[in-house]
Each structure stands twice: as C-alpha cells, then as structure tokens.
Amino acid sequence: MLDSFEKGWDKLGQESQSLWIQEGIINPGTFYDVGTIGSTVWQSWARVRYEQCKSVDTVNFEPEDLRQTLALLIRENMPHAGALYGIPEIPGEETGIGEVDEDNSDLEEQLVGHDGNPLTAYLIAEHAAEAILNAQLPKIVEMVRNDIKENGLQALRKWYPMA
C-alpha cells in the first residue's frame, strides 16, 4: 500500500501535490471544530485527481439542454410548421416565428400557442432534434471505442483532462 501511495504521489505532479497539501494545512494557533470544517478522507490518488478535474469546466451541456438547444436551432430556421415536411404554410397559422430567447425565463411561453398547446413547429423541431441525436450519439460512442482501441486511454486527452 505504501509503495502504491508513493508512486501515485509522484504521478500527481507538483501542481496537484501543492493543491492537496494546501487543503490539509491548518493555521497554527487556530481552533478548528472538525464538525464545522469537515474532513477529507484519502481514498486514492485517482480520487484526488478526479476531485480536482471535476471542477474543470468539461461539461457545457447537459443532455436535455443539448436537445433543447438543437430543437431551438431547428425551430428558428423553420419559416412555418410544415416547412420541414415540404407542406405549404396555412394562412393565419400561429407560427411563433423569430429567434427564441433561450435566456428568457418565459421560454415555455415562447413555444406555446394562444390555445395553451405547444406550437406545432416546435413539436416538429423537438422531434427532429431527437432524431438527430439518436442517429449521431451512437456514432460518437463508436468513434471513442475505435480511438481507444488504437491509442488506449491517451485518446481521451482530447476531451478529458488527465494530467
């Protein structure tokens, strides 16, 4: 165990070592109540590295946010509800045309018609977004699988901080 501990410590590198040491420093002469400052229990150097990496901004989209962003992109480019299907516009149809403000807290109101039902154009855009994600996500998994086969875990360095 001590051998693994020491080898892991050496692999962390100076920056991670300094961060880890800093967390454990207690100012002399200061009383700390363990119940209020909490305590960190060392589990492994892999866990220490994970805790440091998880604070790095590697995730910009949650899956639901990604789906909604894609649906809004599609919707903003549809001149009317039938456009994606090649169906002509119905005169007087409530379209909700225009850019949708994703930061607006009333986003749902922008996507709902006067009757309280979701706008058809947005329903179609959501369905198209789901179809795109269903078609593309398996390709991403296959790409990563092949990259790992060829390059080992080093392949993940393109996307995930490992050192």
GICOR-V586329 format. One record per residue. RES is the residue in one small letter. PSI is psi as a letter, one per 30 degrees, with the letter a starting at -180 (none if undefined). Layout:
RES,PSI  RES,PSI
//
This chain:
m,e  l,e  d,e  s,e  f,e  e,e  k,e  g,e  w,e  d,e  k,f  l,e  g,l  q,e  e,e  s,e  q,e  s,e  l,e  w,e  i,e  q,e  e,f  g,f  i,k  i,k  n,k  p,k  g,f  t,k  f,k  y,k  d,j  v,e  g,f  t,f  i,f  g,l  s,k  t,k  v,k  w,k  q,e  s,l  w,f  a,e  r,e  v,e  r,e  y,e  e,e  q,e  c,e  k,f  s,f  v,k  d,i  t,f  v,j  n,f  f,k  e,l  p,e  e,e  d,e  l,e  r,e  q,e  t,e  l,e  a,e  l,e  l,e  i,e  r,e  e,f  n,g  m,j  p,f  h,l  a,e  g,f  a,e  l,f  y,f  g,g  i,k  p,l  e,k  i,k  p,k  g,g  e,k  e,j  t,e  g,g  i,k  g,l  e,k  v,k  d,j  e,f  d,f  n,k  s,f  d,h  l,e  e,e  e,e  q,f  l,g  v,k  g,l  h,f  d,f  g,f  n,l  p,k  l,k  t,e  a,e  y,e  l,e  i,e  a,e  e,e  h,e  a,e  a,e  e,e  a,e  i,e  l,e  n,e  a,e  q,e  l,e  p,e  k,e  i,e  v,e  e,e  m,e  v,e  r,e  n,e  d,e  i,e  k,e  e,e  n,g  g,a  l,f  q,f  a,f  l,f  r,f  k,f  w,f  y,k  p,k  m,f  a,none
//
